[in-house]
């Protein structure tokens, strides 16, 4: 299953690269910018978690220990299942499992049109980052990508069907850990 998932990600990343290039003048993401990883809920499917954990297992032991510590701190401080948290895989403002990151992480930074005709924009627009130069009166003044890039749409889309993937259930990243 992971072999097909890697092929799927290769195709998905090619498509996303085109989207990022077409929207590049409005995207501020760069190495070291980790605002999107500082406060979130990070939905992951079961298949994404399997892939994420292969990246985790390849990390140096001290990074694995730091991630386990991060997870324990988040779990012990979390008072609600709806409480946002810092991604436990973020180390020194960088994703420690970047190559194995989830779909939501891969699509973050893009403005797109959902199937319900709602424009989804990155939250960092409010921090003066992605799309902030074209964000007026709670709307962007540029054309969003006309494809729903939400996790549910991607995991149920044509590309996922092409590779016969079963993503399994989806939950918050932190809820995959006991």
N, C-alpha and C positions, 0 to 999 in steps of 0.2 A: 504494500500500500504506500509506503514512504517513497518508493522508487517513482511511482506514478505522481505522487504529490510533488516531488522535486521537478518533474517535467511540467506539471501544472504551474508551479511557481515560476519556472523559467519563462513560460509563455505569458503569465500574468505580469511578471516584471518587465518584459519587453513592451507590453501594452502600457503599463504604468509609466515607463520611461518616456514614452511618446507624450503622454498626458503632462508629465512634469516639464518636459521641454516646451510644450505648447503654452504652458501657464507660467513659465519660469520668471517672467518679469514681475509676477505677483507673489512669488514664493520666496520666503526668507530662510528656509531650512538650510542648515549647514552643520558641519561637525562641531560638537560642543554645545549646540543649542538643544536643550532637553526639556523645554517647557511642556511639551506634549506628554512627556513621560513623568512629569513631576506631580500632576494631579489628574487622575483618571480612574476609569473602571476596567478598561482593557478586556473586552470580550474575546474569548478564545474558544474554538471548537476542540473537540477531543483529538482530532487529527492534528490540528495545529499544536496542541500541547505535546503530543508524541514527538513531533518534529522539533519543537522548542527544547525538549528535554535531551534530544541527541546533541544539540548545541551545548547545553548545560554540562553534560557528561564529558565533553571535550575541553572544558575550561580547566585552568590550573586549580589545584586543590584550594588555594587561599581565596580564589574568587568564588568557588562553590560554597565555601564556609561563609563568606560575606553575604551571599545570596540567601543562604539558609537563615542567617541572622536577621537579614532584612525581612524575610517572610515571617519569622517569629515575632518581630517587633510590630509589623503590620497587623498580624492576627491578634496579638495581645492588646493592641490599642484600638482595634476596630469595634465600634459600638453598634454599628448598623450594617446590614448588607448593602445599603445604598451609599455608604461612605466612600468617597474617593480617596485614593492613596497614591503614593509614589511607586512606580514600577520597581519591584524588588530586583530586577535584572539590570537596573541602571547603576553603573559604577563609574565614578569620576565624570559624571555628565555624559557618559557614552553607554550605548547598549552593549552589554557584554555578550549577547547572543545575536548580534545584528543579522548575520546570515540566516539565522533560524527564527527571526521575528515573525509575528503574526500578520495576518492580512490587514487588520485594522491599522497596525503600525506602518505597513507598506503603503497604504492609501492616504495616510494622514498628510495634510498639507495641501490637498487638492480641493477645489470647489466643484461640486457636482450636483446634478439634478436627480432627486430621488424619483421613484416610480409614482409617488404621490404629488409630483410637481413642486416639491419643496427644494430650495437650494440649500445644500449642506455646505457650510464653510468651516474652516478650522477655528477652534476657540481662540487661538493665539491672535486672531484679528483684533481682539479687544486689548491686546498688549502692544499694539502697533506693529505687528509682524505680518504674517501672510495675509495678503489681500487688503491690508489696512489702507493702502493708497487709493483703492477703488471701492471702499466700503463707506456708503453714505446712507443715512436714514435706515439703518438695519438691513440694507441690501447691498449686494455688489453691483457695480455698474459695468462689469464685463460679462461676457457669455460664459456660463459654467460648462463643465464637461457634461455632455448629454448622455450620460450612462450612470446608472445607480451603482455606486461603488461601496455600498454598505456590505457588511459581512454576510448578512443573510442572502442578498442578491448574488454576491460572488460565489458563495458556497452552493447555491442552487442554480447557478447559471450554466450556460452552454459549455464553457471551458471545463467546469467541474464534471459535467456529464461526459464530455469527450474522454476524460481520463478515468471515468467510472469511479469517482471518489465518493466515499461515504464519510462525511465530516463528523458525524455523531452530534451529540448535544453541545450546546454552547453555554458557557457561564463566565463569570468574571474570573480573570486570571488567578486571583488570590483564592478563589473558591475551589480550584483544582487541587489545592494542597490541604492535607488534614491538619 
